[in-house]
């Protein structure tokens, strides 16, 4: 089974690229982030025509997650228990559409778009840490309930866990994505029993900013990951990121990450 994650940075702008990826890479499941649309705006038809089922979670032009599957789409879950809300200035708190789960081919896939954090002094940073803490507690409860559960927590984690995951640590000094609390929150999923399965299977950035020629200069970040439960981690036989997908007109600023999972 081939399972992938991709922050597409607007599904309506990248639908053709997503459809091409599904066909070219023969994907069974694709978890996508930053769909940037309401459910009624999502371009379902090209995917359903190709034999895929689609689950979508979005409320406006920001954030948004989806799962596209041709191996079943059951027990769809929008958000997770205790997921924190965030309030923009002058607004009511909202549980943002950043987490979507479904059982696909016997695996519970979660498409996750972890909050950015913005700045270390910003309320969004505290929100990010609280969001990760609650997700870890929920994921841990799933394993406590069933040690053989097949689970993948995959998506855009907005954290670079190691110094080599950013092109220049001096540039990122005193900023989000590399701070000690964020990294601790990331590695806490290991303490909960999960394994980040891509680390030892490829060594490449997964994100390059559109600004300042970051991609041609290979000034990127590795922030897209897949944490798998013990029962699923043993089935992951390969992983890769598709750097070529960052090229050309209309590219997302992230590239897909693909897992090869044995049946």
C-alpha positions, 0 to 999 in steps of 0.5 A: 500500500502506498500512503502519502502526505502533502501540504498542497497550499490550496487544493483548488489551485493544485487539483491537477497536480494532485490528480497527476500525483495520484496516477503517477505514483499509484497512490492508495491514500493521500493525506493533504493539508492547507486545502484552503476551502470549505467542503462545498468548494472542494473539487471532488469530481476529478478524484471520485471519477478516478475511483477515490473516496474523499473526506474533507474538513474545512470552514473557510479559506484558511487551513483545511485538511482532507483524505483521498483514498481508494482503499476505503474511507470509514469512521471519518473523524474531524478534529480530535478530542480536546483539540484546542481552539484559537481566537484571532484578535477580536474574534471568538475562539474557533477549533480550526480544521487542522486534523482529520482521521479515517480508516483506509485499508485497515490503517487509521490515517490522520491528516494533520496541519500543526499550527505554525506558531508565528513567533515565540512571543505570539499567542499562536505559539502557546496554542501550537504547544497546547495543540501538540500536547492534546494530540499526543494525549489522544494518540497515546490513548489510542495505543493504550486502548489497542497496542496493535492499532494501525495508526499514522499521524502524518502531515505538516508538523511545522517543526524541524526536529534537528538542526540539519532540518533547516538550511541555516540554524543561524537564520532560525535563531530565536524563531519558531519551528526549531525552539526547544519546547517545539522539539520536545513536543515533537519527540514526546510522540516517541515517548507515547510509543510512536515512531517517525518512520521517514527519518532513516529512509530519506534525507531531504527537505520537504519545504522551500519558501517561495521568497528569496529564491529559497528553492533554487538555492536549496534553502529549505526545511524538513517539516513534513513527517509520519509518526506511526504506531508500532504495529504499522511502523514495522510494515513501512518498507520505504519512504521518499519525498518528491523534490521534483514536485516543487518545480514548475509553474503552480507548485506548492511550497511543500513536496509530497512524502510517500510511504511504502507499506507492506500488506 
